[in-house]
Amino acid sequence: MPKAPSGCSPSNYERRDIDETFPLVLKVMNGSAAFQYHWHEAVEILLGLKGETAVGIRNGGVTLGPGKILIIGSGESHSILPGDMEAERLAIHFSTAFLHDERLSDPEMSGVFSRIEGFSDSWGAEDVKSIWGYVGNIWREYVEKQSGWREICLAALLDIALYAHRNLPKHNKMANRETGMLREALAYLSAHYLEDISLDSCADTLRFNRTYLSHQFKKETGVSFHSYVINMRLKRAEKLLKSTDMPVAAVSRESGFQSEKSFYRVFKERHGMPPGIFRRKVRMDKK
C-alpha cells in the first residue's frame, strides 16, 4: 500500500463538479466525512488507509479497511456511514469521458467500471497490488504536480480501466440492478425528512407496497428506512451544532426530531456524548 505523498492530509470532501479540462479530483478523508445514499456520473475509487469505513452499496454494505479497494461505477448508488475520526480513506472521482473515443479498439471500455465486481475482497492478491500501484502513481503526481502530471494521471486511469476490463471479475447484472423504487423513496426522503414521516407514509404517498419497500430499502442501502431517516436528521443536527448558537432544544426541532428526549438519546448513541458537550468539544478543537 503506498504511503501518502508529502502535503496530503485528511480533510472533509467538498462536493464539486469535475473540471471538464481535467476530469479527476482526489482527496484524503477521515471518518467524519460521511455521505447519505447518493449517486453521481463520476466513477469513484475508495482505498482504505487507516481504520475501517463502512460503505453502503446496492446489495448491502462493505467494510473498507487498510489496503482494501472499492470501485463504484457511474450512476451506482452508495453511502458512506459516519465512523471513527481516526479512520482514513483515499477518494478519487473521475469522469470516463476520456474513454469515450471511437478510435479506441474496444468500445466496451467506456462502461467497464459498471461491469466489474468493485470490492477488492472478490479480487486476487495480484489484482489488488496492481490497482494500488496505478493509484499510487496518480496520488503522487496529483499532489506533487510536477511537469506532465496531468498526462501521467490520465495514463494511470487508462491503465486501471484496461486492467479492470481484462482481469477483474464481472458481476451479475441482474443481481445488481438498482430499482427505480429506491430512487423515488430517497427523493421523497430528501424533501420530507424534517417532517413527521414513516415507512407507511412514504409507501402510501408513492403507492408502493410497504413490505416490499422495506425489504428493498434495507437490501440496497444496508440500513432500515427508520435508521436512514435518523441518520439524515443527525447530520443536520451536527451541522447546526457546529455552525450556529441555536439552543439544543431548537436544534432538535429544526432537525426533524419529534421529541427532544429521543434526540438526546440517539445523538449520545452516535457520538458518545450529549449534543451540548459535542458543540463545546468541536469549538475547542478549532482553537
C-alpha positions as CSV (number, residue, x, y, z in Angstrom):
1,M,0.0,0.0,0.0
2,P,1.5,3.4,-1.0
3,K,2.3,6.0,1.6
4,A,0.7,9.4,1.5
5,P,2.8,11.9,-0.5
6,S,4.0,14.9,1.4
7,G,1.5,17.6,1.7
8,C,-1.6,15.3,1.6
9,S,-3.6,15.3,4.8
10,P,-7.2,14.3,5.7
11,S,-9.9,16.8,5.0
12,N,-13.7,16.9,4.5
13,Y,-14.5,16.3,0.9
14,E,-16.2,19.2,-0.8
15,R,-18.7,18.0,-3.4
16,R,-18.0,19.7,-6.7
17,D,-18.3,19.1,-10.4
18,I,-15.3,17.6,-12.1
19,D,-13.5,20.1,-14.3
20,E,-14.0,19.1,-18.0
21,T,-10.5,20.2,-18.8
22,F,-9.1,17.7,-16.3
23,P,-11.5,15.0,-15.2
24,L,-10.1,14.0,-11.8
25,V,-10.4,15.0,-8.2
26,L,-8.5,13.4,-5.3
27,K,-8.9,13.8,-1.5
28,V,-7.8,12.0,1.7
29,M,-10.8,12.0,4.1
30,N,-11.3,10.8,7.7
31,G,-14.2,9.0,9.3
32,S,-16.2,12.2,9.9
33,A,-16.7,12.7,6.2
34,A,-20.0,10.8,5.7
35,F,-22.5,10.9,2.9
36,Q,-26.1,9.7,2.7
37,Y,-27.2,7.4,-0.1
38,H,-26.4,9.2,-3.4
39,W,-25.1,8.7,-7.0
40,H,-23.1,10.7,-9.5
41,E,-21.9,10.5,-13.0
42,A,-18.2,10.2,-12.0
43,V,-16.6,6.9,-11.2
44,E,-15.3,6.8,-7.6
45,I,-12.4,4.7,-6.3
46,L,-12.1,4.4,-2.5
47,L,-9.0,3.0,-0.9
48,G,-8.6,2.2,2.8
49,L,-5.7,3.8,4.5
50,K,-6.3,3.6,8.3
51,G,-9.1,2.1,10.4
52,E,-12.4,1.0,8.9
53,T,-15.0,2.8,6.9
54,A,-18.5,1.4,6.4
55,V,-19.8,1.8,2.8
56,G,-23.3,1.0,1.7
57,I,-23.7,-0.3,-1.8
58,R,-26.5,-1.7,-3.8
59,N,-26.9,-5.1,-2.2
60,G,-25.8,-4.3,1.4
61,G,-22.5,-2.9,2.6
62,V,-18.8,-3.5,2.8
63,T,-16.1,-2.5,5.3
64,L,-13.2,-0.6,3.7
65,G,-10.1,-1.5,5.8
66,P,-6.4,-0.7,5.3
67,G,-5.3,-1.9,1.8
68,K,-8.8,-2.6,0.5
69,I,-10.3,-1.0,-2.6
70,L,-13.8,-0.3,-3.7
71,I,-14.6,0.9,-7.3
72,I,-18.1,2.5,-7.7
73,G,-19.3,2.8,-11.3
74,S,-21.0,5.8,-12.8
75,G,-24.6,6.2,-11.6
76,E,-24.2,3.5,-8.9
77,S,-25.9,4.4,-5.6
78,H,-23.8,4.3,-2.4
79,S,-23.4,5.8,1.0
80,I,-20.6,6.3,3.5
81,L,-21.6,5.9,7.1
82,P,-20.1,8.1,9.9
83,G,-17.2,6.4,11.5
84,D,-14.1,6.8,13.7
85,M,-12.3,10.1,13.3
86,E,-9.0,8.2,13.1
87,A,-10.1,6.2,10.0
88,E,-8.7,7.5,6.7
89,R,-9.5,6.7,3.1
90,L,-8.3,8.0,-0.2
91,A,-11.1,9.0,-2.6
92,I,-10.7,9.5,-6.3
93,H,-13.5,10.9,-8.5
94,F,-13.0,10.9,-12.3
95,S,-15.0,11.2,-15.4
96,T,-14.8,8.4,-18.0
97,A,-15.2,10.9,-20.9
98,F,-11.6,10.3,-21.9
99,L,-12.6,6.6,-22.6
100,H,-15.4,7.6,-25.0
101,D,-13.3,7.7,-28.1
102,E,-14.3,6.0,-31.3
103,R,-10.6,5.4,-32.1
104,L,-10.3,3.0,-29.1
105,S,-10.2,-0.6,-30.3
106,D,-12.7,-1.9,-27.8
107,P,-16.0,0.1,-27.4
108,E,-16.8,-1.8,-24.2
109,M,-14.0,0.1,-22.4
110,S,-16.4,3.1,-21.8
111,G,-18.6,1.1,-19.4
112,V,-16.0,-1.2,-17.8
113,F,-16.4,0.2,-14.2
114,S,-20.1,-0.6,-14.2
115,R,-19.5,-4.3,-15.1
116,I,-16.9,-5.4,-12.6
117,E,-17.1,-6.6,-9.0
118,G,-15.9,-3.4,-7.4
119,F,-14.8,-4.6,-4.0
120,S,-11.3,-6.0,-3.7
121,D,-12.4,-8.9,-1.5
122,S,-13.5,-10.6,-4.7
123,W,-10.2,-10.0,-6.5
124,G,-6.9,-11.9,-6.4
125,A,-3.8,-10.6,-4.5
126,E,-2.1,-9.6,-7.7
127,D,-5.1,-7.6,-8.8
128,V,-5.1,-5.6,-5.6
129,K,-1.4,-5.0,-5.9
130,S,-1.7,-3.8,-9.5
131,I,-4.5,-1.4,-8.8
132,W,-2.7,0.0,-5.8
133,G,0.3,0.6,-8.0
134,Y,-1.6,2.6,-10.6
135,V,-3.3,4.6,-7.8
136,G,0.0,5.3,-6.1
137,N,1.2,6.9,-9.4
138,I,-1.9,9.1,-9.6
139,W,-1.7,10.1,-5.9
140,R,1.9,11.1,-6.1
141,E,1.6,13.0,-9.4
142,Y,-1.7,14.8,-8.2
143,V,0.0,16.0,-5.0
144,E,3.4,16.9,-6.4
145,K,2.2,18.4,-9.7
146,Q,5.4,18.3,-11.5
147,S,5.7,18.8,-15.2
148,G,3.4,16.4,-17.1
149,W,1.5,15.3,-14.0
150,R,-1.9,15.5,-15.8
151,E,-0.8,13.2,-18.6
152,I,0.6,10.7,-16.1
153,C,-2.6,10.7,-14.1
154,L,-4.7,10.1,-17.2
155,A,-2.4,7.4,-18.4
156,A,-2.7,5.7,-15.0
157,L,-6.5,5.9,-15.2
158,L,-6.5,4.3,-18.6
159,D,-4.2,1.6,-17.1
160,I,-6.8,1.0,-14.4
161,A,-9.6,0.7,-16.9
162,L,-7.6,-1.7,-19.1
163,Y,-6.7,-3.8,-16.1
164,A,-10.3,-3.9,-14.9
165,H,-11.6,-4.8,-18.3
166,R,-9.1,-7.7,-18.8
167,N,-8.6,-9.1,-15.3
168,L,-11.2,-8.1,-12.7
169,P,-14.2,-10.4,-12.1
170,K,-17.5,-9.3,-13.7
171,H,-20.7,-9.0,-11.6
172,N,-24.1,-10.5,-12.4
173,K,-26.1,-7.6,-13.9
174,M,-29.5,-8.9,-12.9
175,A,-28.4,-9.4,-9.3
176,N,-27.1,-5.8,-9.1
177,R,-29.8,-3.9,-11.0
178,E,-31.0,-1.0,-9.0
179,T,-34.7,-0.3,-8.6
180,G,-36.4,2.9,-9.5
181,M,-38.4,2.4,-6.4
182,L,-35.4,3.2,-4.2
183,R,-34.6,6.4,-6.1
184,E,-38.2,7.6,-5.7
185,A,-38.1,6.8,-2.0
186,L,-34.8,8.6,-1.5
187,A,-36.1,11.7,-3.4
188,Y,-39.1,11.6,-1.1
189,L,-36.9,11.5,2.0
190,S,-34.7,14.3,0.8
191,A,-37.8,16.5,0.5
192,H,-39.6,15.4,3.7
193,Y,-37.1,14.1,6.3
194,L,-37.7,17.1,8.6
195,E,-41.4,16.2,8.8
196,D,-43.1,13.5,10.8
197,I,-42.7,10.8,8.2
198,S,-42.6,7.0,8.4
199,L,-42.2,4.0,6.1
200,D,-46.0,3.8,5.9
201,S,-46.4,7.4,4.9
202,C,-43.7,7.1,2.3
203,A,-45.2,3.9,0.9
204,D,-48.7,5.4,0.8
205,T,-47.6,8.6,-0.9
206,L,-45.6,6.8,-3.6
207,R,-48.1,4.0,-3.9
208,F,-45.6,1.2,-3.1
209,N,-46.2,-2.0,-1.2
210,R,-45.0,-1.3,2.4
211,T,-43.4,-4.7,2.9
212,Y,-41.6,-4.7,-0.4
213,L,-40.4,-1.1,0.0
214,S,-39.0,-2.0,3.5
215,H,-37.2,-5.1,2.0
216,Q,-35.7,-3.3,-1.0
217,F,-34.7,-0.3,1.1
218,K,-32.7,-2.4,3.6
219,K,-31.3,-4.6,0.8
220,E,-30.0,-1.7,-1.3
221,T,-28.9,0.8,1.4
222,G,-27.8,-1.6,4.1
223,V,-29.9,0.1,6.8
224,S,-33.6,0.3,7.6
225,F,-35.9,3.1,6.5
226,H,-36.1,4.4,10.1
227,S,-32.3,4.3,10.5
228,Y,-31.8,6.2,7.3
229,V,-34.2,9.0,8.4
230,I,-32.4,9.2,11.8
231,N,-29.0,9.5,10.0
232,M,-30.3,12.3,7.9
233,R,-31.6,14.2,10.9
234,L,-28.4,13.6,12.9
235,K,-26.3,15.0,10.0
236,R,-28.4,18.2,10.0
237,A,-28.2,18.4,13.8
238,E,-24.4,18.1,13.7
239,K,-24.2,20.9,11.1
240,L,-26.4,23.2,13.2
241,L,-24.4,22.5,16.4
242,K,-21.2,23.3,14.6
243,S,-22.3,26.4,12.7
244,T,-24.9,28.1,14.9
245,D,-25.5,29.2,18.5
246,M,-29.0,27.8,18.3
247,P,-30.2,26.2,21.6
248,V,-30.1,22.4,21.7
249,A,-33.8,22.2,22.0
250,A,-34.2,24.3,18.8
251,V,-31.6,22.2,17.0
252,S,-33.7,19.1,17.9
253,R,-36.8,20.7,16.4
254,E,-35.0,22.1,13.3
255,S,-33.5,18.7,12.6
256,G,-36.9,16.9,12.4
257,F,-36.9,15.2,15.8
258,Q,-40.4,15.0,17.2
259,S,-39.1,14.5,20.8
260,E,-36.1,16.3,22.4
261,K,-35.7,13.2,24.6
262,S,-35.3,10.9,21.6
263,F,-32.8,13.4,20.0
264,Y,-30.6,13.3,23.1
265,R,-30.7,9.5,23.2
266,V,-29.8,8.9,19.5
267,F,-27.2,11.7,19.5
268,K,-25.5,10.2,22.5
269,E,-25.6,6.8,21.0
270,R,-23.9,8.1,17.8
271,H,-21.2,10.4,19.4
272,G,-20.8,9.1,22.9
273,M,-21.7,12.5,24.4
274,P,-24.7,14.8,24.6
275,P,-25.2,17.5,21.9
276,G,-24.1,20.4,24.2
277,I,-20.8,18.7,25.0
278,F,-20.3,17.8,21.4
279,R,-20.7,21.5,20.4
280,R,-18.2,22.6,23.1
281,K,-15.7,20.0,22.0
282,V,-15.9,20.9,18.3
283,R,-15.3,24.6,19.2
284,M,-12.4,23.8,21.5
285,D,-10.8,21.6,18.8
286,K,-10.9,24.5,16.3
287,K,-8.9,26.8,18.7
